[in-house]
Amino acid sequence: MTIFDDHRDDASPAVLSHFQPMTGQPILAELERYWRDLRGARRLPVRSEVDPARIDAVLPYAFVIERVAQGIARLRVTGQKLNASLGMDARGMPLSSFFTPAARPLLAAHLETVFDGPALVDLPLTSARGLGRPLLTGRLMILPLLGSDGTVSRALGALLTDGMIGRAPRRFDIAPGEVRCEIISEMGRPRLALAAGQGGAGTQRKGPDAARPDLRLVVSNG
């Protein structure tokens, strides 16, 4: 049985079942296609519209997060692969639990972009080799959703890894490489995308916006 109900205020966060040992970019592509289909001609889809039966292959890697403070999002729904990589049930924990302390400020900046843009964010990840822990690489995709109150307070996402998990918990850094950051606008209008760089850090900045990534304009045809 798959549980995908996090709508009740008194409900415990849900865990996704239907475990399947699948990895790779096709999983993220399937999730993004579903989100875009759900969105249609609107700016964003609504959390209550998400149907887990439509993304069955994605479920082991999927999550739903709720924005609880600036740069902080709580895991409301988690797939079994995510729980396995952390070595515990991740429901109710912050998404930052999957990241090293050094990576958390940049993750927080990307989360703010997801909710304030709103924006689709896709990040390269790495987890360092250690005793009983082989090198892991992966990607994190986060797709914004509207909550029941019409605000951008939820997001659907997936965290995929390439390699053996080994001894849990595994925690990730945001790796050097290509980062996507697509500002969501009405269909057919220009969007913003993050320039590739050192884990999305872009050009070094000074001041309060130092953690926020640089953006470049790209045109979307919808």
N, C-alpha and C positions, 0 to 999 in steps of 0.2 A: 504494500500500500504506500502511495506517495502522499505526504502531507504537505499542503501548500497554502495553509490558511494562517495568516498572521494579522487578520483584520480585527479581532477582538482585543480590547484593551487588557483583559484579564487572561489572555491566552499566553501560554509559553511559546517562545519562538519555535518554528517548525524545522524538521530535518527532512531532507530529500532522500528518498530511497531509490530503488531501481538502479543499483550499482552495476556498472558495466565497465570493464577495463579498456577504455578507449582514450587515446590522447591525440593531439595534433591540431593544426590550424583549422581543419574542416569543422571541428566542434565550435570554435569561436565564430566561424563564418555562418554556421547554422543558427547560432544564437542571435547574431546581428541581423540575419535575414528575417527571423521571426519577429524581432523587435521592430524592424522597419515595416513589416507587413501589418503588425498590430497598430503601429503609429498611423499608417495611411497618409492622408493629406493633413493630418493634425500636427501640431508642434510636438506633442509627446503623448504616448499611451498612458493609461491609468493602471495603477498597481492591481486593482481588482479584476482587470481584464486578462491578466497573465494566466494562461492555461498550461500546466505542466505536461499534459498529454501531448501538446504540440512540440515539446522540446525534450522528449524522453531520453535521447542519446546524450543530451547536455547535462541532465540532472545530477550525476555524480560530482560534477565540477562546479555546479551553479550555486549562486547565493542571492539573497535579497537583503539589502541593507536599508537601514532607516537613519536619516540624519538626526543626531541628537544634540550636537553643538558644532561650533565652527571647527572644521577639519576633523570631526569625529563622526563615524557612522557605526551603528551597532548591527551585528549580524542577526537578522530575524529568521532566515531560512538558510540552511547549509546542506551541501551535498556530502555524501559519504567520503569521497576522495579528499575533501577539505578537512573533514574531521580526522581522517587517517594521517594526513601530513602534519597536523598539529598534535596528534596523539590524544585527543579528547574531543568531546562534543563542543563545537565552537559556537553554538547558538547562544545569543545574548552577549557575546564578547565583541569588543571593537574589531573592525577589520584590521587595524594596526597590529593585532596579536600575531598576524602572519608575517610581520616585518621586524627587522632588526631595529634597535633604538636609533641607529644612524639614519635609517631610511624613513622613519616616521614623519619628520617634518616635510619632506618632499611628498610623501603620500598624502598628508593633510592638505597640502597645496593643490594636489590633483583632485582630491575630493571636493574642495571648494569650487574648483572649476566645473566638476560634474554637476553640482547642485546650483551654482550661481550662473553658469553659462546660459542655460544648461548645456552640457557637452557630453559627447561620447569620448571616453578615454581608454586607450589601449597601450599598456606598458610592458616592456621587456623586464623579466625578473631573473635573478640568479640566487642560488643558495650555496654557500661555500662548503667545500669538502671538509670533513672532520672524521673523528673516530666513529665508525659505523654509519657514516653519512657520505655517500658519494655526491659528487658535484651534480647539482640540479639546475636546469634552466627552465624557463616557462614564460607565460604571458598572463597578464591580468586585463580583462576587459570589463568596463563599467558603463552601463546604459541607463540614463536617467528616466524616472517614472514620476507621474503625478500621484500624490496621496489622495485620500478621500476628501480632503479639504481643498483640493485644487492646487496646492503648492508642490514644488519639486522637493519632496521629502523622502522619496524612496528611490532605489536603483536596483536594477537586475544586472547580474554579472556572472563571470566565470573565471576561475583560476586554474590554468592548465600547466602541467609540468612535463618535462621530457627527461626521464631517468628514474632510477629506483629511489623511493622515498627514504629507505634505510631507517635509522633510529630517529624516532620522533622526540621532541618537536622539531620541525624544519621551519626556519624563518628566512625571509627573503630580503634581498636588497633590490633596488631599482637599477637595472643593469644599463651599461652603455648600449646604445642602439636606437633603432627607429621607435619613436613614440607618436601615436596618433592622438590628436585632440581636436575633435570636430564640434564646433559650436552649432547647436541645433537652432535653426531658424525655420521660417515657413518654407514650404517646398519650393525649390527652384531659385532661392535667394543665395547670395554668397555666404560661405561659412568660413570659419577660422580653423586652421589646423596647426598643430605644433610642429615646428621644425625638428628634424632629427638631430640628436646630439647626445651628450653624456647623460643618459637616463632621463632625458627631457629637461635637464637643467638649463640648457640654452646658454646664452651669453651671460657672463657673470654680471650681477647687479649689486647695487648698494641700496641700503634703506629698507623700509618695511616690506617692499615687494620683492625682496631678493630671492625668496623661495619660489616665487611664481615663474612658470616657464614662459619663454618667448613664443610669440605666435606669428604666423604668416598667413596672408589671405589666399585662399584657394576658392575656385568657383565650383559649385555643385550644380548638376543638372537635375537634382531632385532624387 
